[in-house]
């Protein structure tokens, strides 16, 4: 079954054939997406990020996916617009700018299969910190390809299914460097 995946721009911009571990991992993730039947989901902000600081490989994957009809463009919907309003009034006001900067990932995920692939540990930690205030986001799966214990390649080989164990509500935030 095809999944609708939100792949953060940081994965696309990090992907290359260089022998740097994160570049290689991100390239392999994009290759997995390309050789599967899964689709990439983009809202306006995510597509802008992919193209603002493009990598050759990221653009090549986007173009290939588009020519195969596997790019899904979505509009932010009225049904989730209230989430930003909730973020603006969270208790920890210092997190609001960072959370708002990445809110488009959550919005795209909630309007598709609820799956985000991102290297951004701080963003995931920020979203986990507001689950009591914005409970709707707790269902989002967030996979970090750079984290070996998340077994993202095994997850892909098993169909890239939504897994309750990967939901933000079940993630224990880590300290970031």
N, C-alpha and C positions, 0 to 999 in steps of 0.2 A: 504494500500500500504506500502511495506517495504521501510524504509529509510536507507541510508548509513551514519552512525554517526561516528564522530571522538570524542572519549572520552579521554580526557587528562589523563595522568598517575596519576596526583594528585587526581583525583576522585577515581581511582582504589586503590591507596595506602591509601587513607583516609577511605575507606569503611571497616566497621567492625560491629560486633554485639554489640560493646560497646555502652553505653548510652550517649556518647558524641554527641551533636547535629549534627555536621558536619559528623561524622562517620555514624550515622544513616541515614542521608540524602543521602550520597553517596551510602550506601548499598541499599537503596530504589531505587535510580536511576539505579544501575546495575541490581537490580531485575526487574525493569520495562523493561529494554532492553532485559533481558533474557526471560521474559514471552511474549514479543511482537514477531513480525516477522522481526524486524529491524536487520541490520547487523552492525558489528563494522569494521571500516576501519583502517588499520595500514600501515604505511610506516616503513622503517627499524628503523628510529630513535624513533618513537613512541613505537614500540614493545620493543626496547631496554630499554626505560624508564619504561615501565610497568614491565619488568623483573629485572631491576637493583635494585629496592627497592620494592619487591612484598609484597602484603598483601595476606593472605590465601584466602580471599574472592575474590579478584581481579583475582587471578590465577584460582580459581574454576570457575568463570564466563567465563574467557577466554577459559578454557578447555571445558566447556559446549558448548559455542558458536562455538568453533572449531569443536567439534564432530557433531554438527548440520549443519555444512557447512556455518556458519554465520560470519566467519572471512574473511574479504576481504583484501588481501595484495596488495598494489600498489607500483609501482616504481615512484620515482620523474621523472617527464616527462620533455622533452625538451620544451614543450609548456609553462611551468611555470618557467623554470630555470632563465629567465630574471628578475624575481621578486627579487631574492637575490642581483642581480647586482644593482637594483634600491635602495634597502635598504642600500647598502654600501655607497651610495652617498646622503643620506638624509641630510637635513639641521642640525638637532639636532644630531650631531655625538655621543653624550653621550648615546643615546638610542640604538645605533647599536648593541653592544654585547647582550643586553637583547632581542632585537627583533630577532636577528639571532638564539639565543638559542631556541626560540619557533616557528621559521618559518616553521618547519616541520608540525605543526598543521594546519597552513594556507594552506600549499601545499596539505596536505591530504584532507582538506575540499574542496579546489577548484577542486580537481580531483574526487570528489564524490558529495554528495548532499549539500555541502556548509554549514554544520552544525557542530559546535564544542560545546562540553559540557566540561566546565572547571571551576575550582574554582579560577583560577589565574586572579585576578582583575588587577594587574600591567601589565600583558601581554596584556589583552584587552585594557587597557588605552594606552599602548605603540603602539599597532596597530592602534588605533583610531587617535593617534597623527601624523601618517604618511599617512593618507588617501589622502592628496593632492599630495604627492610624488609617492604613489603606489596605484593608484585608483582601480586596479583590486581586491584588497582585501576587498573593501568596501561592497561587496555583501555577505560576510560571516556572517551567523547567529552565535552568540556567546551567549550561555546560561550558567548562573552561578547558579547551584542548591542551593547555599547557600543564594541567594538573594530571599526573599519571594515574592517581587513584580514581579519577572519574571515568577512566576506560572509554573514552569517546569513540575509539575505533571499534571496540567490541559493541558499543551501543549502535553504531552505524551498521555493523554486520548483522545485528539482531533486528534491523528494520527501522531504527531511529524513532522508536515509539515514545509517546509521552509516558513518563514513569513518575509515579507519586513520590518515590524516594528522592527524586531530583528537584522537586518543587522547592521554591524559595522557603516555604514554611518549614522545610525539613533540613535546611542548610544551616550549619553552625559557622557563623562568620569567623574568618581567620584574620590575624593581624597582617597588614600589608606593609611592604617596605617603601 
